Amino acid sequence: MVSFIPSPYPDELFYSICSRYHKWSRNPHMKATINDLFYPRIIRPSIHFPTGLSLFYENQLPNSVLVPDFIIQNHSFFPLYKPFLSKDRAEKVKTEMSGLSTSLHRVVGYDKDSQRLTYLRYCKDCISENIKMYGEPYWHRIHQEYGVKVCPHHNSWLYESKVKAVNIGTGNQGLIALEEECLNKGRILDNNEKNKHLYLKISKDVYWLLNHNNSNIELNDVKKRLRTYLKIAGFITDYGVIKKEFYVSFRDYYSNEFLEIFDSFVDVDNRKSWLAKMVLNVQSYFKPLRFILILNFLGIKIFDFFNKEIEYEPFGKGPWLCFNPIADHFNKRVIQLMDFEYHKQNKVTLGKFACACGFVYIRRKNSDETSIEKIYDLGPLWNTELSRLIGEEKKSSLQIGQIYNLHPSTIEEHYKSINTYQSGSIDFVKREEYRLLWQQRRSEYPDLTRSEFYKRFSNLYRWLNKHDNAWLKSNLPPKKQYARTHSPQRVNWNVRDNELSREVLKVANQVKSLDGKPKRITKALISDFIKHPNQLDTLEKLPLTKKTLNDVLETINEFRSRKVIWATRQLKKNNRKVSINNICKLAGKYKDFSDEVKELVNEQVNIST
């Protein structure tokens, strides 16, 4: 247990905290420091997603403030990536940072980007400011995001140090605090003043996500809001098609030369590019820098995106006008309720405006607000009015339409619906004939269902449905009652979930303990071992089993790390030299390994020498 830990500074890397401990502890060897902080394991404090945080906390004095959650939130890159991960994936990252995982970069989609950060970065102005305020400089978290070229506090270019950002923690690299000998005498990241304003926007947005984003918005919310903003900007049609104009405008705003710096080249003709995938919501996570690029292109402040609700309003904000000519609020903005939908057949978005008086009308998107496409319903106020005008004053629908500027067919349709108006176009003799014919067919075919009746006597049904609907409804064949069949034994999903969850966990542990070369734990492999493999196809009803399965399944990095450990044990067991070459003969090709697995191989070799 360590007697002291340096107090963390604002936005300081966890690696920097460990490095300052090594400096002030005066430990002669790096392994002694690692042993102090992470006993009984050898942990390399990663730059972006440090692991072993539970061990780190256990090796401190009681009641230390540096609990895993505090470090994850304030001294790792987790806050930057959290909004762009699903809830389950974000929880997995936090759990594995507290534990001993070696594959977190892949989980958050950071595996390619992490290779770009070769050396730790610093800002000269920050160093001067830190020395005045704290008496020593430190590694700032914001400076280590590979797309950040400018310090958000001083608008000054960042520099690369001599301290490598990979293979840290053991061997020659070690834990190196930020001191004068780390500086690299002018190794500036960039000095293109033309793009400096773009770099500054990016760095400020990254800093805000790392230090000030307290919203609980998750990946699905981010996707929905982003598409809403794109719709408002006119880059996505109401039927969900992305306009080519979006790709062209985005590319021209930045230039592909600038975008290539972020590994974000845009091919406007490639609908499977990273930009298309982000907008089409087909990715399981977003890369924060690419998201920030889109947001800055749209001119949206990152604070507004995460803290203000946004709605797509193709017909503007209400209240809207009511055009009911017999209402006392005629031509006034009193309508509060509006719904819209896209009609594929006509390729047009229609809005339905419903007033409290019952008057409902439809209007096209982008039309003048007084241009009514169709009156959907006149409302109950017209019931008495039409009874008076037609029944008492004997006015025709044409005359009424001229008075109130309404189409005669609208008036006729409403009058029919209140069963007070009989259209002169209906042949009442024909109606009686059809009613009698319907009754005869009912008597001749008493066993026909409604659907069978519709099919066999479709012409008869259509006429009555149009001209005598109320009578038809009361003379339809009775609905057929289907007896529900019950299985003799209903499944108790809770019991099955608990049993299957335990079985999955048991199988995973058994696979790990098998003699011989390790096998990767996959869903297919577990299915081969459990008693009823088909049950894994109903995971939507088995939440506990689903969670257990997700916990035990291995990524390729986790599996290769396990093989490296196994290979090392085999070499020691057979009294063979533990070398990179011998490990790779048993565990796989070194060139295929990720940086994390290569680090583990080097660690095993160093431990054994």
Secondary structure, DSSP 8 states (H G I E B T S, - for coil): --S------TTB-HHHHHHHHHHHHT-SSHHHHHHHHHTTS-----SSS---HHHHHHTS-TT-S--HHHHHHHHSSHHHHGGGS-HHHHHHHHHHHHTT-S-HHHHTT-TTGGGG--EEEE-HHHHHHHHHHHSS---BSGGGSTT--B-TTT--B-EEEEEESSS-SSTTT------GGG--SS-BS---GGGHHHHHHHHHHHHHHHHT------HHHHHHHHHHHHHHTTSB-TTS-B-HHHHHHHHHHH-HHHHGGGT----TT-TTSHHHHHHTT--SS--HHHHHHHHHHHT--HHHHHHS-----TT-SS-EEE--TTSTTTTEEEE-EEEEEEETTTTEEEEEEE-TTS-EEEEETTS-TT--SEEEE--THHHHHHIIIIIIS---HHHHHHHHT--HHHHHHHHHHTT----TTS-HHHHHHHHHHHHHHHHH-TT--HHHHHHHTHHHHHHHHHH-HHHHHHTS-----------SS---HHHHHHHHHHHHHHHHHHHHH-SSS-----HHHHHHHSS-GGGGGGGGG-HHHHHHHHHH---HHHHHHHHHHHHHHHHHHTT----HHHHHHHH--GGGS-HHHHHHHHHHHHHH-
